Amino acid sequence: MAVYRQAESLAPTDPTPAHSLARLYASQTKFDLAIAELEKAIKIDPAFLPAHLERGDLLLAKNDINGAIAAYQAGAAAVKEPAVLYFRLGVAYQGAQRWSEAERAYLDAVKYEPRMFGAYNNLAFMAAERKLVVWTMP
């Protein structure tokens, strides 16, 4: 940990040391410590995409769906290329069975990244799961 702290002191405007320490904590399943380091990285650079993604993912791992949703939303508002954050937001909404919000998030994802096949796949799956698509034989 001392090496990470030294790196932070040498580069106080770089979110990478806090992000790296968060990844170490996460690998040790110390999720609360990891989230705290990710929040530090986000404070240093609010547009640092990896910290937003991993913060949401760790909150999901802790089964804090509402916290994950808030993390992904905050990230989507802060970064330049939010497609993956909208995709993960859709996954979180889908897991919470908040269908219309999941659909909106997936559509936002493809607005930013039109080739994001996972968003299209999940939209199709949700439609089929909810029996919104009627399949007919030719």
Contacts in CASP RR format, 6 or more apart in sequence:
PFRMAT RR
TARGET T0000
AUTHOR 0000-0000-0000
METHOD contacts of the structure
MODEL  1
MAVYRQAESLAPTDPTPAHSLARLYASQTKFDLAIAELEKAIKIDPAFLP
AHLERGDLLLAKNDINGAIAAYQAGAAAVKEPAVLYFRLGVAYQGAQRWS
EAERAYLDAVKYEPRMFGAYNNLAFMAAERKLVVWTMP
1 21 0 8 1.000
4 17 0 8 1.000
4 18 0 8 1.000
4 20 0 8 1.000
4 21 0 8 1.000
4 24 0 8 1.000
5 17 0 8 1.000
7 16 0 8 1.000
7 17 0 8 1.000
7 20 0 8 1.000
8 17 0 8 1.000
8 18 0 8 1.000
11 17 0 8 1.000
12 44 0 8 1.000
13 44 0 8 1.000
13 45 0 8 1.000
14 44 0 8 1.000
14 45 0 8 1.000
15 40 0 8 1.000
15 41 0 8 1.000
15 42 0 8 1.000
15 44 0 8 1.000
15 45 0 8 1.000
15 48 0 8 1.000
15 51 0 8 1.000
16 41 0 8 1.000
18 37 0 8 1.000
18 38 0 8 1.000
18 40 0 8 1.000
18 41 0 8 1.000
18 44 0 8 1.000
18 51 0 8 1.000
19 37 0 8 1.000
19 38 0 8 1.000
19 41 0 8 1.000
19 48 0 8 1.000
19 50 0 8 1.000
19 51 0 8 1.000
19 54 0 8 1.000
21 37 0 8 1.000
22 33 0 8 1.000
22 34 0 8 1.000
22 35 0 8 1.000
22 36 0 8 1.000
22 37 0 8 1.000
22 38 0 8 1.000
22 41 0 8 1.000
22 51 0 8 1.000
22 54 0 8 1.000
23 34 0 8 1.000
23 54 0 8 1.000
24 34 0 8 1.000
25 31 0 8 1.000
25 33 0 8 1.000
25 34 0 8 1.000
25 37 0 8 1.000
26 34 0 8 1.000
26 54 0 8 1.000
26 58 0 8 1.000
31 58 0 8 1.000
31 61 0 8 1.000
31 62 0 8 1.000
34 54 0 8 1.000
34 58 0 8 1.000
35 55 0 8 1.000
35 58 0 8 1.000
35 59 0 8 1.000
38 51 0 8 1.000
38 54 0 8 1.000
38 55 0 8 1.000
38 58 0 8 1.000
39 51 0 8 1.000
39 55 0 8 1.000
41 48 0 8 1.000
41 51 0 8 1.000
42 48 0 8 1.000
42 51 0 8 1.000
42 52 0 8 1.000
42 55 0 8 1.000
42 78 0 8 1.000
45 51 0 8 1.000
46 78 0 8 1.000
47 78 0 8 1.000
47 79 0 8 1.000
47 80 0 8 1.000
48 79 0 8 1.000
49 75 0 8 1.000
49 79 0 8 1.000
49 81 0 8 1.000
49 84 0 8 1.000
49 85 0 8 1.000
52 71 0 8 1.000
52 72 0 8 1.000
52 74 0 8 1.000
52 75 0 8 1.000
52 76 0 8 1.000
52 78 0 8 1.000
52 79 0 8 1.000
52 85 0 8 1.000
53 84 0 8 1.000
53 85 0 8 1.000
53 88 0 8 1.000
55 71 0 8 1.000
56 67 0 8 1.000
56 68 0 8 1.000
56 71 0 8 1.000
56 72 0 8 1.000
56 88 0 8 1.000
56 92 0 8 1.000
57 68 0 8 1.000
57 88 0 8 1.000
59 65 0 8 1.000
59 67 0 8 1.000
59 68 0 8 1.000
59 71 0 8 1.000
60 68 0 8 1.000
60 92 0 8 1.000
65 92 0 8 1.000
65 95 0 8 1.000
65 96 0 8 1.000
68 88 0 8 1.000
68 92 0 8 1.000
69 89 0 8 1.000
69 92 0 8 1.000
69 93 0 8 1.000
69 96 0 8 1.000
72 85 0 8 1.000
72 86 0 8 1.000
72 88 0 8 1.000
72 89 0 8 1.000
72 90 0 8 1.000
72 92 0 8 1.000
73 89 0 8 1.000
75 82 0 8 1.000
75 85 0 8 1.000
76 82 0 8 1.000
76 85 0 8 1.000
76 86 0 8 1.000
76 89 0 8 1.000
76 108 0 8 1.000
79 85 0 8 1.000
81 112 0 8 1.000
81 113 0 8 1.000
82 108 0 8 1.000
82 112 0 8 1.000
83 109 0 8 1.000
83 110 0 8 1.000
83 111 0 8 1.000
83 112 0 8 1.000
83 113 0 8 1.000
83 116 0 8 1.000
84 109 0 8 1.000
84 113 0 8 1.000
86 105 0 8 1.000
86 106 0 8 1.000
86 108 0 8 1.000
86 109 0 8 1.000
86 112 0 8 1.000
86 119 0 8 1.000
87 105 0 8 1.000
87 106 0 8 1.000
87 109 0 8 1.000
87 116 0 8 1.000
87 118 0 8 1.000
87 119 0 8 1.000
89 105 0 8 1.000
89 108 0 8 1.000
90 101 0 8 1.000
90 102 0 8 1.000
90 105 0 8 1.000
90 106 0 8 1.000
90 109 0 8 1.000
90 122 0 8 1.000
91 102 0 8 1.000
91 122 0 8 1.000
93 99 0 8 1.000
93 101 0 8 1.000
93 102 0 8 1.000
93 105 0 8 1.000
94 102 0 8 1.000
94 122 0 8 1.000
94 126 0 8 1.000
95 102 0 8 1.000
99 126 0 8 1.000
99 130 0 8 1.000
102 122 0 8 1.000
102 126 0 8 1.000
103 123 0 8 1.000
103 126 0 8 1.000
106 119 0 8 1.000
106 120 0 8 1.000
106 122 0 8 1.000
106 123 0 8 1.000
107 119 0 8 1.000
107 123 0 8 1.000
109 116 0 8 1.000
109 119 0 8 1.000
110 116 0 8 1.000
110 119 0 8 1.000
110 120 0 8 1.000
113 119 0 8 1.000
124 133 0 8 1.000
126 132 0 8 1.000
127 133 0 8 1.000
END
